[in-house]
Amino acid sequence: MAREKLAQAKADAAKRGQLPRREPRRRAAGPRREAGDPQLFGRAIADLLADRGWERSAAVGGVFGRWPEIVGPDLAAHTKPESFEDGEVLILADSTAWATQVRLLARTLVRRLNEELGAGTVTKVKVRGPQNAPRPSGGLRVTGSRGPGDTYG
């Protein structure tokens, strides 16, 4: 049945004047490489990334590595990209003021990152400012209730 359908599709294409090529396509320029021939290093890496499905991860890693070039030295001095998952980039800021600044620039950052990575790769920028660490306990901490000699409150 499949052969009949293929034959019918070929016949229809012949009627329209769109016959499939009988000879294989030839490369435009350059010598033809055999499978075992050496190839350029960059091309070999690109093929490896494509075969393993690592292209996007490598591109994101490249953007993280070139962060100062992409966002500028001032912003890069106070922020760093932390992670990329499901189209969301997490950026750490070293102060609440810089975290607010990055939140205001979020749309611009999404656009700029998509210029580097390809349209639609980054959908959201999430910003985390400095975290309040738990208060340390130790010898300098006074525990217990106030005693009778307490003059405050």
DACORGI-V955399 format. One record per backbone hydrogen bond with DSSP energy under -1.0 kcal/mol. CO is the residue of the C=O (numbers start at 1). NH is the residue of the N-H. Records with the same first field share a line. If there is no record, write none. Layout:
CO->NH, NH
This chain:
1->5
2->6
3->7
4->8
5->9
6->10
7->11
8->12
9->13
10->14
11->15
12->16
13->18
34->37
40->44
41->45
42->46
43->47
44->48
45->49
46->50
47->51
48->52
49->53, 54
54->58
55->59
56->60
57->61
58->62
59->63
60->64
61->65
62->66
64->67
66->70
67->71
68->72
72->76
73->77
75->78
78->94
80->92
83->90
85->88
87->123, 124
88->85
89->126
90->82, 83
91->128
92->80
95->99
96->100
97->101
98->102
99->103
100->104
101->105
105->109
106->110
107->111
108->112
109->113
110->114
111->115
112->116
113->117
114->118
118->121
124->89
126->91
128->93
138->141
147->150
